[in-house]
Amino acid sequence: MSTPAPRPGILDIDPYVAGDSDTPGAARIIKLSSNECALGPSPKAITAFREAGNHLYRYPDSAATELRAAIAGEYGLDAVKIVCGNGSDELLTLLAQAYAGPGDEVLFSEHGFLVYPIIARFAGAAPVVAPECGLTVDVDALLDKVTAKTRIVFVANPGNPTGSYLPVTEIVRLHEGLPGHVLLVLDGAYAEYVTVDDYSPGGDLVNANENVVMTRTFSKIYGLSGLRLGWCYAPSAAVDVLNRVRGPFNVSGPAQAAAVAAIADTAHIEKVRAENETWRAWTSRQLSAMGLDVAPSVTNFVTVRFPGDPAHNAEAANAFLVAEGILPRRIANYGLPDSLRITIGTEAEMRELAEVLSRFMEKP
Ligand SMILES: *Cc1c(COP(=O)(O)O)cnc(C)c1O
């Protein structure tokens, strides 16, 4: 008997594994597994979301006009080049579907975001991986892997799960080395957390070129992961493509309303950024003092390498933390089996984390 079968390649996809959010029997949970915002969204965003509940019988604005204007105003961008999506994951997926297919290659780096191989295969294209150097994207290694078949290069800048970043000069060098037919997608999910001054998420590069797209999200610093809202900044031709293939009502009304309010509350975002900076530095110092190897990070998470001995390796640390209700992220599937990725939480959460980890490191 014949049965329906998906297109070739679909069953080669390893499903995305989300961060743990619960563990049985724990008195309290400290979730540090998904890089969510420690302080949550602006209270004004929650109020706007609730108010939007009065209009649920209406379809949302298909063009997200008010939201795109708010984003453009906040980031100094051109609203006509913005497309909103149901999470930036949706926009990344649509870009892969629209620009790559069977026989094509989609390129990204060794410890790149695990959504990239999924969406490459979903499009029928071959994922191609370039090595990283010191947990950082290596521009020369990426350029080495470009072939006539390359259609898209995905670069998360800053990177997840590494927390590292490439300065704008390196991104420009990468772009200059790419043939014009290759789309460079700069995934700036953590852009708002970055405070170093040689970083740029890529808006200028989009404005100056036909083959660069920047994706952004409300899931990280804005604390709206649960609403599913992302956006991209793209050349007019790519905007036209995305507007042809996206769902007409891909961003819900409550999400649009909450995001407009979240953008307006710049004081909240500044507070989140400053707190993150303080507790990332504190956490990095504490964990380093315990003998752990904390990778430098410009984001709201740190990647921590554990010793090799079975009593103190990453698996043992994960089990120890989970038993105490603290949930980090294992990243063996990112090629980092000896490390855990830990989101920067609140002061209280980071103090608990440090206390539990120091007990773990001191045990025989
Ligand atoms: C969290 C994250 C995203 C955001 O995904 P959304 O679909 O917008 O929630 C995108 N890229 C990277 C690298 C991320 O870590």
The ligand as a Gaussian input file, in Angstrom:
#p B3LYP/6-31G(d) Opt

LIG

0 1
 C       16.451000      33.496000      19.580000
 C       17.047000      33.580000      18.224000
 C       16.282000      33.984000      17.137000
 C       14.890000      34.492000      17.359000
 O       13.924000      33.676000      16.933000
 P       12.414000      34.171000      17.005000
 O       11.776000      33.265000      16.001000
 O       12.376000      35.607000      16.563000
 O       11.936000      33.977000      18.391000
 C       16.876000      34.071000      15.895000
 N       18.180000      33.781000      15.741000
 C       18.960000      33.418000      16.766000
 C       20.403000      33.177000      16.556000
 C       18.401000      33.286000      18.034000
 O       19.160000      32.898000      19.064000

